[in-house]
Amino acid sequence: MFKEFHYQVRGKGHLRDGTPGQDRTGYLSRGGVQVLCLADGAGSASHSQFGAQAVVDEACTMLVDRFAEFSASDDGARVRVELLGQLVLKLNNVANRHGVKPGDLASTFLCVAVSGKRFLGAHIGDGVVGYVKNGELKVISAPDNSEFANQTTFVTSGRALESMRLFRGSLDGVAGFILMSDGTGESLFDSRTGELARACAKLIAAVGSAPAELSKTSKHTKRLRRLMDLKIRAATKDDCSIGILGRNAASRSDGAA
Amino acid sequence: MATLSIGADDLVDNPTPRVPVSLCLDTSGSMGGSPIEELVRGVNLFYDAIDEDDDAHDSAEINIVEFNSSAGLVHDFASIERLQRISSLTANGATAMGAGVNLALDTLDRRKATYSGSGVLYYQPWLVLMTDGAPTDNIDLAVQRVVDLVEAKKLTVFPIGIGSRADMNTLARFSPNRPPLRLDGLKFKEFFEWLSKSVARVSRSTPGDTVKLDLEGLAGWAEL
């Protein structure tokens, strides 16, 4: 099993403007499948915090239920359509409930799911997905920005399907994964080189070597939260969110997720 | 858990996304006297206001293109820390507006290429076109370039008429989305104050933000 840590903190700019934190993270473990999701609500969308939460909740449930099917499928296009279709359906329902348009719930979407010896994941918009494999820190999926800094693709965008990156692979040699929103990326992803900061490997190692599953009140969790609350948040005006899966060497040699 | 020791060397310090602003200014003979003096004062006030805003200070990069009988670069793009305040502009000659706008667009293109080449993110560029008269050269190519960029949402343009003789019909050709503005008298100060606040607003935006320009804030000094 991987240990997990996920957290979001309201950005300085949102605090100054009186707008709510719009990043959301979620984790679900069931039936031997572990799913970690992250969504960054669009600043221009009036109810994006609800959209981000809905996307995270729906994706966690869907990927736990359908990991085996998606992981084995050779038809990536169909997986993309089904995954996005389910998220959009959920957003339509939430939009109806709040009396808003689906576009008012716009958010990015990042996820990683692991089970047995396999992993899979998906990414729409900005933010970064990375992992440590055979001791090397690598980017799996980089930000999908348009030409300008304040533009990206959201789950509700017309080109979401085209923009969605789907990935999967073997967990052999994988020590862990990291997901981050663009706010966190200002400290943990170098936009000039396209590489992750060294801190990412340290964070994955720290989560993987925790003595037990991280509870919300454990000192390890508090230490990670403090890092987000102080160092990561200080470097940006934006909300910051992160999701980490990590496992120690013994788990890796067992070959089991 | 392994000891979590994250130092400054473990994190990255990404450059602030930039807002390139090109001021394309009419320095033809008719701008002589008070208009050119007020314009210089307004530009310097703009620089001061950008300097004082924490967000705009880090993001804004400004150049000045002037046009009279020909077009020329007064200074290239630079951050506010590196910009010298301008002491004077000289008014003389004709109004080569087409050449001026084309040069401003060329400099914006080069600046964007520089950003892209060095991994620096940037916001939609701004072009501020200010004139007190009518063009004396062919503006068709310049108009087409501006309109194409504005319609593709790759440029924000502010055509500003100075005084009663400014050819607002010509300026309107550069602005497919909103009417050009005519300065009420020589109120450059108010315009550049508004412009600096607008740059600051863009500098604070994050992905997904739609930056709405506070055009009502112009009501006190301009005719819309």
HADDOCK unambig.tbl for C-alpha pairs under 7 A between the chains (distance, minus, plus):
assign (segid A and resid 42 and name CA) (segid B and resid 207 and name CA) 6.67 0.50 0.50
assign (segid A and resid 42 and name CA) (segid B and resid 208 and name CA) 4.51 0.50 0.50
assign (segid A and resid 42 and name CA) (segid B and resid 209 and name CA) 6.65 0.50 0.50
assign (segid A and resid 43 and name CA) (segid B and resid 206 and name CA) 6.77 0.50 0.50
assign (segid A and resid 43 and name CA) (segid B and resid 207 and name CA) 6.81 0.50 0.50
assign (segid A and resid 43 and name CA) (segid B and resid 208 and name CA) 5.01 0.50 0.50
assign (segid A and resid 43 and name CA) (segid B and resid 209 and name CA) 4.59 0.50 0.50
assign (segid A and resid 44 and name CA) (segid B and resid 208 and name CA) 5.23 0.50 0.50
assign (segid A and resid 44 and name CA) (segid B and resid 209 and name CA) 4.20 0.50 0.50
assign (segid A and resid 44 and name CA) (segid B and resid 210 and name CA) 5.35 0.50 0.50
assign (segid A and resid 148 and name CA) (segid B and resid 121 and name CA) 6.79 0.50 0.50
assign (segid A and resid 148 and name CA) (segid B and resid 122 and name CA) 5.47 0.50 0.50
assign (segid A and resid 148 and name CA) (segid B and resid 123 and name CA) 4.84 0.50 0.50
assign (segid A and resid 148 and name CA) (segid B and resid 124 and name CA) 6.06 0.50 0.50
assign (segid A and resid 149 and name CA) (segid B and resid 17 and name CA) 6.55 0.50 0.50
assign (segid A and resid 149 and name CA) (segid B and resid 121 and name CA) 5.38 0.50 0.50
assign (segid A and resid 149 and name CA) (segid B and resid 122 and name CA) 5.18 0.50 0.50
assign (segid A and resid 149 and name CA) (segid B and resid 123 and name CA) 5.28 0.50 0.50
assign (segid A and resid 149 and name CA) (segid B and resid 207 and name CA) 6.55 0.50 0.50
assign (segid A and resid 150 and name CA) (segid B and resid 123 and name CA) 6.58 0.50 0.50
assign (segid A and resid 150 and name CA) (segid B and resid 205 and name CA) 6.39 0.50 0.50
assign (segid A and resid 150 and name CA) (segid B and resid 206 and name CA) 4.95 0.50 0.50
assign (segid A and resid 150 and name CA) (segid B and resid 207 and name CA) 3.73 0.50 0.50
assign (segid A and resid 150 and name CA) (segid B and resid 208 and name CA) 5.98 0.50 0.50
assign (segid A and resid 150 and name CA) (segid B and resid 209 and name CA) 6.42 0.50 0.50
assign (segid A and resid 151 and name CA) (segid B and resid 207 and name CA) 4.85 0.50 0.50
assign (segid A and resid 151 and name CA) (segid B and resid 208 and name CA) 5.61 0.50 0.50
assign (segid A and resid 152 and name CA) (segid B and resid 207 and name CA) 6.13 0.50 0.50
assign (segid A and resid 152 and name CA) (segid B and resid 208 and name CA) 6.66 0.50 0.50
assign (segid A and resid 186 and name CA) (segid B and resid 14 and name CA) 6.03 0.50 0.50
assign (segid A and resid 187 and name CA) (segid B and resid 11 and name CA) 5.37 0.50 0.50
assign (segid A and resid 187 and name CA) (segid B and resid 12 and name CA) 5.01 0.50 0.50
assign (segid A and resid 187 and name CA) (segid B and resid 13 and name CA) 6.21 0.50 0.50
assign (segid A and resid 188 and name CA) (segid B and resid 11 and name CA) 5.75 0.50 0.50
assign (segid A and resid 188 and name CA) (segid B and resid 12 and name CA) 5.99 0.50 0.50
assign (segid A and resid 189 and name CA) (segid B and resid 12 and name CA) 6.65 0.50 0.50
assign (segid A and resid 190 and name CA) (segid B and resid 12 and name CA) 5.98 0.50 0.50
assign (segid A and resid 190 and name CA) (segid B and resid 14 and name CA) 6.23 0.50 0.50
assign (segid A and resid 191 and name CA) (segid B and resid 14 and name CA) 6.65 0.50 0.50
assign (segid A and resid 191 and name CA) (segid B and resid 119 and name CA) 5.88 0.50 0.50
assign (segid A and resid 192 and name CA) (segid B and resid 118 and name CA) 6.17 0.50 0.50
assign (segid A and resid 192 and name CA) (segid B and resid 119 and name CA) 3.97 0.50 0.50
assign (segid A and resid 192 and name CA) (segid B and resid 120 and name CA) 6.62 0.50 0.50
assign (segid A and resid 197 and name CA) (segid B and resid 10 and name CA) 6.02 0.50 0.50
assign (segid A and resid 197 and name CA) (segid B and resid 11 and name CA) 5.39 0.50 0.50
assign (segid A and resid 197 and name CA) (segid B and resid 12 and name CA) 5.97 0.50 0.50
assign (segid A and resid 198 and name CA) (segid B and resid 10 and name CA) 4.85 0.50 0.50
assign (segid A and resid 198 and name CA) (segid B and resid 11 and name CA) 6.66 0.50 0.50
assign (segid A and resid 199 and name CA) (segid B and resid 6 and name CA) 6.20 0.50 0.50
assign (segid A and resid 199 and name CA) (segid B and resid 10 and name CA) 4.75 0.50 0.50
assign (segid A and resid 199 and name CA) (segid B and resid 11 and name CA) 5.97 0.50 0.50
assign (segid A and resid 206 and name CA) (segid B and resid 1 and name CA) 5.16 0.50 0.50
assign (segid A and resid 206 and name CA) (segid B and resid 2 and name CA) 5.08 0.50 0.50
assign (segid A and resid 206 and name CA) (segid B and resid 4 and name CA) 6.36 0.50 0.50
assign (segid A and resid 207 and name CA) (segid B and resid 1 and name CA) 6.47 0.50 0.50
assign (segid A and resid 209 and name CA) (segid B and resid 1 and name CA) 4.53 0.50 0.50
assign (segid A and resid 209 and name CA) (segid B and resid 2 and name CA) 5.97 0.50 0.50
assign (segid A and resid 210 and name CA) (segid B and resid 1 and name CA) 3.56 0.50 0.50
assign (segid A and resid 211 and name CA) (segid B and resid 1 and name CA) 5.92 0.50 0.50
assign (segid A and resid 220 and name CA) (segid B and resid 1 and name CA) 6.89 0.50 0.50
assign (segid A and resid 238 and name CA) (segid B and resid 206 and name CA) 6.85 0.50 0.50
